[in-house]
Amino acid sequence: MHYTTRGSGPGLALVHGTGADSVSNFGHLVDRFADRRTVITPDYAGSGATEDDGQPITLEALTEQVAAVLRDASDEPVDLAGFSLGAVVAASVAAQHPELVRRLVLIAGWQDSTDPRHRLTFELWRRLADLDERAYAQMITLLLFTPGFLSRMGAEALEEWVAGTVCSDGTNRQIDLGMGVDITALTPTISAPALVVGCTHDQLVPVEHSRQLHESIPGSRYLEIDSGHLVVAERPDELVTAVREFLHAED
């Protein structure tokens, strides 16, 4: 399980989403937390520098991988933030290993995959990975951002983004996991103070899923950002401000 650390102070672990790794999701944000936190950025199975056996990826395995990183990186409970599938993993860690988590931030996540639209979206995403890599990249780009954000990128930058979006075996196995996760029995048991962040215009994981997460976690706070799914790229300033205010409220 590969991870890196930067900064000093209480730990803050950032857990990436499907098809990404710690650098692509959070690399541009690490320094904005490292002034007051030791930022821990793991790559879970199927991503980055972490090697695995190529078997199907399970939520249980990712939960234990992240928990192992937290134990290895810090002697104290840490703040834990997860994005997309990383939010599902972070919620599972907080529920099953409460001694490891000081505060919890869940960004653009979900708690179960029973919504027919969710399954349709993930099934198409997965099928295109096998059929047409460019169509795969085009489809996921359309789902990650708001229309206005994509238009403002311009044709050349947008083409560079699409060309740089590749499907891998690890990503495919993460998509497979995303089609079937269910943490509805875990979220009501989360005891750490939690902030749930939804993205108003999310087309990959519609914002209703974040609202459900908030409703299921006792005492959680809820914030909605006017963004598409990839809020870490589309609205980084708003996201960083919200997370810092939540994490530093009792420092």
Rosetta blueprint (number, residue, H / E / L):
1 M L
2 H E
3 Y E
4 T E
5 T E
6 R E
7 G E
8 S L
9 G L
10 P L
11 G E
12 L E
13 A E
14 L E
15 V E
16 H L
17 G L
18 T L
19 G L
20 A L
21 D L
22 S H
23 V H
24 S H
25 N H
26 F H
27 G L
28 H L
29 L L
30 V H
31 D H
32 R H
33 F L
34 A L
35 D L
36 R L
37 R L
38 T E
39 V E
40 I E
41 T E
42 P E
43 D E
44 Y L
45 A L
46 G L
47 S L
48 G L
49 A L
50 T L
51 E L
52 D L
53 D L
54 G L
55 Q L
56 P L
57 I L
58 T L
59 L H
60 E H
61 A H
62 L H
63 T H
64 E H
65 Q H
66 V H
67 A H
68 A H
69 V H
70 L H
71 R H
72 D H
73 A H
74 S L
75 D L
76 E L
77 P L
78 V E
79 D E
80 L E
81 A E
82 G E
83 F E
84 S L
85 L H
86 G H
87 A H
88 V H
89 V H
90 A H
91 A H
92 S H
93 V H
94 A H
95 A H
96 Q H
97 H L
98 P H
99 E H
100 L H
101 V E
102 R E
103 R E
104 L E
105 V E
106 L E
107 I E
108 A L
109 G L
110 W L
111 Q L
112 D E
113 S L
114 T L
115 D L
116 P H
117 R H
118 H H
119 R H
120 L H
121 T H
122 F H
123 E H
124 L H
125 W H
126 R H
127 R H
128 L H
129 A H
130 D H
131 L H
132 D L
133 E H
134 R H
135 A H
136 Y H
137 A H
138 Q H
139 M H
140 I H
141 T H
142 L H
143 L H
144 L H
145 F L
146 T L
147 P H
148 G H
149 F H
150 L H
151 S H
152 R H
153 M H
154 G L
155 A H
156 E H
157 A H
158 L H
159 E H
160 E H
161 W H
162 V H
163 A H
164 G H
165 T L
166 V L
167 C L
168 S L
169 D H
170 G H
171 T H
172 N H
173 R H
174 Q H
175 I H
176 D H
177 L H
178 G H
179 M L
180 G L
181 V L
182 D E
183 I L
184 T L
185 A L
186 L L
187 T H
188 P H
189 T H
190 I L
191 S L
192 A L
193 P L
194 A E
195 L E
196 V E
197 V E
198 G E
199 C E
200 T L
201 H L
202 D L
203 Q L
204 L L
205 V L
206 P L
207 V H
208 E H
209 H H
210 S H
211 R H
212 Q H
213 L H
214 H H
215 E H
216 S H
217 I L
218 P L
219 G L
220 S L
221 R E
222 Y E
223 L E
224 E E
225 I E
226 D L
227 S L
228 G L
229 H L
230 L L
231 V H
232 V H
233 A H
234 E H
235 R L
236 P H
237 D H
238 E H
239 L H
240 V H
241 T H
242 A H
243 V H
244 R H
245 E H
246 F H
247 L H
248 H L
249 A L
250 E L
251 D L
